[in-house]
Amino acid sequence: MDFFNNTIRKHIASVTKLDENFTFDQFKVGRSNITFKIEDGTYKYVLRRPPFGNKLESAHNMQREYRIISELSKSKIKVPNPIALCTDRDISDEDFYIMEYVDGQTISDNVVAEAYSKDAKEKISNSFIKAAVELHNYDVASSNLSDLGKHEEYVKRQLTRWSKQFASQTIRNIPDLDKATDILFETIPNQQRVSIVHGDYRLDNVRIMNNEVSAILDWELCTLGDPLADLGTIIASWANIEEKDTPFIYSPSLSDGFLNRNQILSIYEKESSLDLKDIEFYTRLSFWKHAMIMEGVYVRYSLGYYGDTEKKEIDAFGQSTINFAKKASNINLLKEIL
């Protein structure tokens, strides 16, 4: 998996300010598309490419991802500036793109979060939610992203697509996932608005600078649809130390001092003017979707698509799938986590 060969190095140097002898380091955060920091001591950028090996092309579409950040970067939405997209098969067997390196820190887990004061965590919480509202208020109808996805029946479409994807990527029987799927199909709420949906809006998918969001990252799941799907992911992943069975075992919010889930909902409701009476559905949807995602990661790691990995780490992804499914099937989900 020698991706940075001479041909690719020459190309990267031609579209950036980097010297051909740049160094690279793979970011450990993220388990789907592969992200590198590339730098030469003077300049630095970020490069995104799909995972190695067989993959679902729809989940690793570099051209689509590049198009999204290119359009959003023209507005006030906090995204890295795009630099260059490569689709030339004489250069690379896979599409990849280069974007701006945004200064700041990724609060990837509760250990990293411990370095922040209570006051800083409250400011980060506010900025994180308001950045989500800014994204959801983006005028997509007047943008070049209005054809990004189908507008109607977003949730039903997502449920159907993810169910089919799960069936194609595993042979394991997970009863809790079947139970959660039935609950979700029986309780689909009416969609209030069509918005840009990030698809995985969590604290570890943003960059933080001076206690504010400086960039939203990882746009591979972005589409058009129901903005409350993103809010459901926020609430699902915003675990706390009293929540003993959270599958988000490294959630930054496990470090005390962040705003709680009720406060998060209050801020979002005030800023967005959306009705949150069905937030349990969207929270359940997020746990369910993460079960699907983790199973895909488990399969790819098991097949060696990310290189050599210890068996215990691979097994942990498999167990994570089961834990997410169990949470998604909890009838009293919202009552137990708020």
N, C-alpha and C positions, 0 to 999 in steps of 0.2 A: 504494500500500500504506500509506495513512494509517490505521493501525489505531487510534491513540489520538485518536479524534474526540471531540466534545463529549459525545455520549451515553455512550461508554465511560468518559470521564473522570468524569462525574457518578456513574456506577455505582460505579466504583472508590473514589471519595471516600466513597460511602455505606456501603461495607462495610469500609473501613479508616480509619485516622486521617490519611490523606493529604489535602492540599489539592488542589483540582481542577487547579491549575496545576503539578502535579508534573512532574519531568523523567524521562526514561527513557533507558536505555542498553542495547543488546543485547549479551549475553555472546557472545564469539567462540568459546568452547569449546562443542563439540557441533554436529553437522551434521544433526540431524533435527528435533525439535521446537524452536521458537524460544523463547528465554528472555530476559526483560528484567529489569533492576533498575529499580524505580520508586521515586522518593524526592522529598521536598520540603524537604530541609535539616534536618528534625527526625526524620521517620520514613522507613523504607525497607522495601520488600518485594521479592519476586520474583514475576513473572508468567510463566506458561507457556501457550503456544498452539501449534497445529499450524503447519506450514509453509504458505505461501500456494500457491495453485494446486491442481492435481489431486494426490491422495495416496491411499495405502492407509489407509483409516480404521482398520483393526485395529492399525496401527502408530502411530497418533496419537490414541488415545482418551483425551481429557482426563478424562472421568468415571471411567474405570477407574484412571488414574494417581492421581487425587485420592483415590479410595476406598482405594487401597493405602497411601498415606502417612498417611491419616486413621487407619487401623486400626493401622499399625505405630507411629505416634506415641504410642499408648496404652501401649506397652511400652517396654523399654529400647533398642530398635533406634534407631540414630542417624539420624533423618530430620527434615527441617524440619517445623515445625508447620503444618498447613493453616489457611488463613484463610477463603477463600470460593471457591465454584465457580459459574461463570456458564454457563447453558445456554439463556438467554432469547434467542430470535432477534430480538426487538425491540431488543436491546442489541448483539448481535454475531452475525455470520454463522457464526462458529465458536465452539465451546466454549472456555473458557479458565479457568484458576484462579490464585489468588493464595496464596502461602505465605510463611512466615517467611523473612527474610533471615538466614542464619547467618554470623556473623563467622568469619573465617579466610581461608585462601588456597587456591586451586586450583593444585596443582602440575601445570600443563598440559603441560609439556615439560621436556626436559633443561636448557634455558637457565634456566628458573625454579628448577629443582632445584639449580643450582649455588650458590644463596644459602644452602643448608643445609649444616651441618657433617656429618662422618661420623657422629658420635654422634646427631645429630638424625635423619639418614636411617635409622639402625638402629632408633630408637624409632618412627619413622613406619612402617617396614616391619612391625614387630611389631603396632602398633595396627591397621594396615590388614588384616592377616590375621586378627587376633582379632575385628575387627568383622565380617568375612565369616563366621567361625564362629558368632558370636552370631546373625547373620541366619539361617544354616542350621539352628541349634538352636531357632529360634523355633517354638513349638507351634502350627503352622498348623491342625492338626486341631480344636483347641478355639477357633479364632478365626473371625471373620466373613469370612475369606479362603479358607476351605476349598473354595469352589467356583470359585476363580480359574482353574483349568485342570484338565485331565484328569490323573489320577495315573499311569495305567498307560502303559508304553512311551513315556516322555517323549522319549528321544533319537530314536527312530524317527519319532515324530510331528513333532519339530522338523526332522529331515532332510527329511521329505516336504513339510512346509509351506514351508520355505525354498527347496527346489528348485522348487516350483511358483511361488513368488513371483518367483524369479530369472527363470524362463522367461517370466513375464508382463511383466517390466520391461526386457528387453534383447533385441537381435537378434544380439549378438556371440557368436562361437564361441570359447570359452576351454577348450582341451583339458585343461589342468592341473586345472581345476575338475571336469571330468567324471571324471578319474582319481581325484581326492580323494574325490568322491562315492562312487565304487565301493568304495574302501578303507573308508570309513566304514560303508557299509551291510553290508560283509562282516565287520566287527569290533565290532559293537555289544555293549558289556558289560552285565552284569546291574546293574540299579539297586539301590543299597543302602538308600536312604532317600528319602522324599518331603519336600521342603523348599521354602521360598520361594527362588526363583532370581531374582537381580537381572537377569541377562541381559547386562549389560555392565559387570561389576565390574572397573574399572580405576582406577589411582591418580588419573587426571585426572577421575574422576567422583565424587570425594569432596572435602570441605572439611577442611583441616587447621588446627588451632589448638593451640599449645603442643606441637607434635610428635605430636599425636594426632588421630584422626578425629573431627571434630565433627559431620559430617553426610554421609550417603550420598545422592547426587543421581541424577537421570535414571532414573526408574523405568519408562520407556515399554515396555521389553522384559520386564518382570517377569512371572513366571508360577509355577506349581507344577511341580516336577519334580526332577531329579537335581542335587544341590548341587555335584557335581564338574564340572558344566558351567561354573559360575562359577570354580572353581579352574583349569580349563583356560584360561579367558580371562586369569586372573592370570598364569599361566606363559607363555602365548603373548605377552602384552604386556610382560612383564618382561624386555625386551631388555637386552643388554650390549654394551660397545664392541667385543668380539671377534666378535660376531655380525654379520658384514659384510652379510648379505642380509636382515636383518630388515625387514619391511614397516612396522613400528612405528617410523618414522624419527624421530619426536619423543618417543619414550618417555622419561618422567622418569628411569627407571633407567639410561639411557645415561650419566647423570651418575654418576660413580663414588662408592661409599660406601654404597649400599643393600645389604641382604642379598641374597645370590645366590639363584638358583632352587632349589637343593637345600636351602638353609636355610629358604626359604619353605615348601617341601613338608614339611619336618620339623616346623615349627611347626603347620601345618594338621593334619597327621596326628596329632600329639600332642593337640591341642585338640579335634579332632572325632571321633577314634577310628574314622575311616573308612579302608578299605583303598585305597591309592593305586596298586595294581599296574597299573591301566589308564589312568593319567594321560596317556599318549601319545595315546590315543583322544580324550580331552577337549581336549587341547591342539590336536590336528589339527582337531577340530570348531570350535574358536574361530577358527583361521585361515580355515577354510572359510566360516564364518558372516560373518566380517568382509569376505571377498571379496564376498559377497552384499550386505552393507550398503553397501559402497563403490560397488558398481555402481548401487544405488538412488540414492545421493547424486549420483553422476556424471550419471545421467539427469535428476534434478530440477534440478541446477545448469545442465545443458545447456539445459533448457527454460525457464530464467529464474525458477524458483519462489522463489529467494532474492534476487531483484533482480539488478542488473548485477554481473557477475563476470568477471574477466579470463580469457581463453581458456587461458592457461598454468595457472591454478589448476584450471579444469575438466578439462584434460588430465591434470593430476596425479592427480585422483580416478580417472580411467580407468586410468592406469598402476598406481595402488595396488591396484585390483581384480586385475590380472594378477599383481602381486607377492604378494598374499595367497594367490591360487590356487596359485602355484608353491610357496610354503611348505607349504600344506596337502597337496600331493601328494608331498612328500618322504618316501620310504620310511623313511629313517633319522632322522626328525624329532627324537625325544627325545635320541638319542645325540649329535646335533650341537649341541643348544642347552643341554644340562645340563653 
